[in-house]
Amino acid sequence: MPKIHFREARGALALSVLLLCSAQAATLRIAAVGPMTGDLAGFGTEIKRGAELAIQDQVKAFKALGHDLVLVSYDDQASAQAAGPVAKTIAADKSILGVIGAYNSSVSNVLGQTFAATKLAMVSPGSTNDLLSTHGWTHFNRVVSPDGAQGVAAATYIAEQLKAKSVFVVSDNTAYGNGLSRILMDNLKERKIAVPGYVGVSNAAQLASAVARIRAANPSVVYFGGTYDVGADLVKALRAAGVRATFMGGDGLDSSEFVKRTGIEGAGVVYTTVLGPVSVFSNAALFAKKYQDVYKTKPDGLAVYAYDATNVMLEALRSTLTKGGAVPTRPQVSDAVRKLNLPACFSMDNSRCLTVTGAIAFTPSGERQKSRLLIMKFNDVLAPELVTVQNVNALTTKP
């Protein structure tokens, strides 16, 4: 039997400890998915930045548990087609244990289908299509109200506040736009408000045709289901054609990018939103300051929801970890997210205050149990003004 020198034994022991520690100090990745380039890059930027701030807040806490916490971002180009390869890439990276996103509902649908096999947890800060929570997915959740709530709120406002006789409806031909506009039309029908036309617009020719039809119909309201890129073009084209009808849309218009594109023609535009300006949250001052300090600009509401969505994911992930313990499985993280119950906070100065948008808990289908819906209006200087607030209880409210 060969002799083992003490120095060699000590070196071997040290190497074993080092290898053990390296194995335990796993890198845990959270993916932020959104349109990081293209016409809707404003939405993707806000998702990424909100997630980054949440990650920065909790890096040390995860390090104390022996794990490195890293955010990785993916560009879905606001396209269901582009989302396919992105989803497959994320699914194949076993170090990714949670996904924040997407914004576009059609993209979230692709991600949800791809991640279903491994139960990779998703928390969307912006996808609102009602069908997303009807697939029986245990890994999909969202922190915003679905389109059903927006459709009801918009129809009520059109009937009771605007007292409109007719509404011309336009969709941007996306899953989000089609779902939102059809829900609105169902609610308008119940209120016996005429819909003289419903068209889809996603290119210049369709836009020109829609403007001509709207001008001929002379409606009281033009309702647009879609995002700010197409919405801004539609507003400008309508005003140029002399159409002065009230222009109303959904939360796809809730972005500073919308009024940057419309200019003064955006004044008077009304929109429902599951997001809203940061100022509507009583405890948002510290978040807004952190955002301003890091990015040298003011945050949009989507950044707040991305921040909260990320904190939901991180708190669920933390609940599955022990110091020096094993990395949880994707199904374990999904289960923890669905069971999470974060209280509302009234001051972000509290180190354990993890939410800006209020208490967060989910229904068995992944809807946020209690959320808020706003009706906003861009005033004459293009600043968003609050018209009214509606509370949405997913446990009692049917979309």
N, C-alpha and C positions, 0 to 999 in steps of 0.2 A: 504494500500500500504506500503510495507516494506521500511525502511529508507536505503539509500545507503550512506555509509560513503565516505568522500572525498578521503581517502587513498585507499579504495577499487576501487573507480572509476578511480583514477590515475593509479593504478596497472593494471586495465582492459585495459585502454587506451594504456599503455606501451606494454602490451602483444599483443594488436591488431596491433600496429605499427611494433613490432618485427615479427609477423606472416606475415604481408604484405611485409616487407623487405625480409624475407626469401623466400616468394613466387616469388618475383621479381628477386632475386639473383639466377637465374636458372643456372644449370651446362650445358654448351653446349659442346657436345662431337664431335670430329672429329676422324674417324677411318682410320688407315693406314693398308692396306691389301697387303700382299705379302708372298713369301716363307721365313718364318722366321727360318725354320729348313730344313735339307736335303741338297742335292747337290747344289741347287740354293739359299741357304741362303744368299749368298753374295748380291744378288739382293734385297732380302727382307730387309736386314740390311741397305742398302743404302736408300731405300724408307723410312724406319722408322726414320733414322737419319736426313734425309733432312726435313721430316715433323716435327720432334722434334725441330729443330732449328727455323723453321718458327713459331711454336707455342710459343716457348720461347720469340721470338721477340715481340709477340703481346699479351701476357697474360695481361700485365698491361693496355693496351688500352681497352681490353674487360672488365677488372675489373672496369675501370672507368665508363663503361656503365652499371655496375651492374650485370655482368655475369662472372662466372668462366669458363675458357676455358681449356679443357682437351683433350689430345690425348690418344686414346686406340688403341692397335695393335692386329691384328688377323693373324694367320698363315694359309695360304691357301695350303701350301705344294706343290705349283706349280702344283696343280691337280684340274681339273674341278670337279671330284667326291668329293674331300674334300671341295671344294668351296661351295657346296650346303648347308651343315649345317652352315657354316660360314655366308653365305648370309642371311639365315633365322634368325640367332641369331642377326645380325646387324639390319635387318629390324624390328625385334621385339623391339629393344631398341629405344624408341621414343626420347631419349635425343641425339641420333646421328643424326646430321643434314647434314653431308657430309662425303664422302669417298675418300681417296687418294689411288689409285690403280685401278686395280691390275697391276702386271707386265706381267704375261702370258696372252695372248689374250684369251685363252680358259677359264681362270678364270674370266676375265672381262666380257665375254659373259654370264656366269652364274650369276654374280653379276647384270649385266644390266637387265637380264630377271626378276630376283627376285625383284629388286628395282623399276621396271617399274610401279607397282601398286600404290606405294606411292610417286613416283617421287623423290626418295632419290638421291641427286646430287653426281655424280662421276667425278673426274678428274684424268685420268690415266697419270702417268709420263713415261710409257713404253710400253703399249699395242699397237701394230701397225697393226694388221690384218685389212684389208680394210673393211671387212663386218661389223665391229663393228659400223660404222657410217651410215649404210644403213637400220637400223631397224626403223627409225623414232623416236628414243628415244630423249626426250627433256631433259633427266637427265644425259646423257653420254657425256663427253668431254675428249679430250686428248691434251697434250701440245707437242706432238711429231708428226712427219710426218708418214703417213701410209706406209705399205709395197710396195704399188704401186710405190712410189717415189724411194724406195731403189732398186726395181727390174730394173727400167729404168737406174738408175745410175750405177748399177753393170754391166748390159749388155753393156752399153756405154764404160765403162772402159775396160771390157774384149775385146771388139771389137777394140777400138781405141788405147788403151795403151798397152795391152798385145798382141793384134793382134792374138788372139787364133783361132785355127781351130776347136777345139772340146772341149766340157765342159761336164764332168760327174757330174750329180746333185744328191745330197743326202739330204734327209729330216730326221728330228728326230721324225717324225710321230705326231707332235703336230699341233694344228691349226695354230700357228705362222709359224712353219717350212714348213708345206704344202703350206700355202698361199704364203709365200715368194718365195719358190722354183718354184712354178707354174707360178708366175708372171715373174720370171726371164726367165723361158723356153719360155714363150710367146714372150718376148723381144728378146731372142736369135734367135727364129724362124724368126722373122722379119728381123734380120740381117744375116740370112742364115748361122748361126753357128751351126754345128752338135752337137747333144746331144746323145752320144752313149749309155747312160744308165741313169735311174732315179730309185733310190731305197730308201726305208725307213729303218732307223736304230734306234732301241731303246733298244736292248739287245746285249749281247756278240756274240751270234750266227749270228745275222743279221750283226753285225759289221764285223766279219770275212768273211762272204760271200761278203759283199760290197767291202772290200779291195781286195779280189781275183778278182772280176769283174773289178774293177778300174785298177788293175795292168795289166789285160789282154787287156783292152781297150786302155791303154796308152794315156790318154787325155792330152791336153795342160793345162787344168785347172780342178781342182775339186772344185765344189761349194757346200757349206753346208748351208742349211737352218735349223737353230736350235740354241740351247743354249750352253753355254761354257762347260757344263759337258760332253755331248756326243761329242761335237766338239773337245775337247782336246783329248779324247780317240781316235777319228778318225785320228787326225793329227799324234799322236804317232804311231798308228798302220800302217798308210801309210808309214811313214818314215822308220819304222822298216822293212817294206816289200820292201824297195828300191824305192818307188814311190816319185819322186821329183817334180811332177807337182805343179804349183802354187796353193796354197790353199786359197780360198776366201769364205767369209761368210757375214752374216748380223750383226745387232747390238746385237744379242745374244752372240757374241764373245767379245763384248765391256765391258770387266771386267778384273781387275787385277787378278781375280781368274783363268782366262783362261791361262795366261802364268805361273802362279804358278803350274798349272797342267801339262802343256806341257813341261816346262823347255825350253832348247835351241831349241827344235824342233818347237817351236812357232815362231821362227825368220822367217821373210819373209811373214807371213800370212797377207793377205789383207782383210779388211772388210769395208762394208758400215755401217754407224751408224747415228741414229737420236740423239745420245747422245754426245759422244766425251769426251776428257779429259777436266778437269776444266780449264786448261790453255788457251783454245781457246776462252774463254769469257773475254772480255777486262775489265770488272768490277767485276771479280770473286775473287780478292785478299782478300777482307774482309771476304767473305763467307768461302774461303779456310782456313783462319786463325781461324775463329770461330770453324770450323769443327775440325781442328787440335788441338785446345786448349781443346775442349770437349772430343774428341774420341782418341786423341794421334796417329792419323794416317791420311794419305791424303785421300780426298774424290774421289770417282769415279764420272763420269758424271751423273749417274742416281740420285745421291744425290742432285745435282743441280736442275734437273728437278722436283724431288719430293719437293724440297724447293719452287720452283716457283708454282707448282701445288697446294701446301698447301696455299701459299699466295693468289692465285686466289680464293680458297675456302673461306679463311678468309675475304678477301676484299668484296666478294659477301655477306657473312654472316653479316659483319659489316654494309653494305649498307641497310640491312633490319631492323637494330636495332636502337632504340632511347633510351636515358638514362632512365632507369627504365621502359622501355616499354615491351610489350609482346614478347614472343619468337616467331620467324617466323615459318611458316609451311614449310615442306619439298618442296612442289611445289614452294613456294616463293623463297627459296634458289636456287633451280634449275633454275628458271627464271632469278635470279640475276646473276648467273654464266654465263649463255648463253649470257647475255647482257653486260657483263663486258668488259671493254677496258682499259688495263693497258699499259702505255707508256714504251718505252725502257728507260733504265737508263745507264748512263755512269760513275757513281761513286756510290758505295754502301755506301759512307759516307753520302749521302742524306737520312735523316730519313724516307722519304716517298718513297724511292726506293724499290720497291717490287719484281723486277724481275732481275735475273742474265742472263737469256737466251734471252732477248729482249722483244719487245712488244708482248702482248698476247691479242688476241680477237678471237672469234670463229665464224665459219660459222653456218648456220641454222642446219647443221647436227652434229655439235660438233667438227669439225676439226679445228685445229689452222689455222688462216688465213694465217700467214706467219711464216715459220719455216726454219730450216737449216738442211742440210744433208751433212755429211762428208764422205770422203773416207780416211781411215787410214791404216797404215802398221806398224807391229811390226819390229823394226830394229834388228841389230845383238846383241844388249844387251837387247832386249825384251821391249824397250821403244816404246810407240805408236807415230808414226810420221804422221803429216798431209800431205796427198797427194793432195787433192783438196776439195773445198767447193762448194756446190750447194744450191742455195736458192729455196725454194719450196713455191709457192703461191697457196693455196688451192682454191682460188676463180677463178683461171684461169687454173690450172693444173688438168688434168684428170688423176687419178691414173692408 
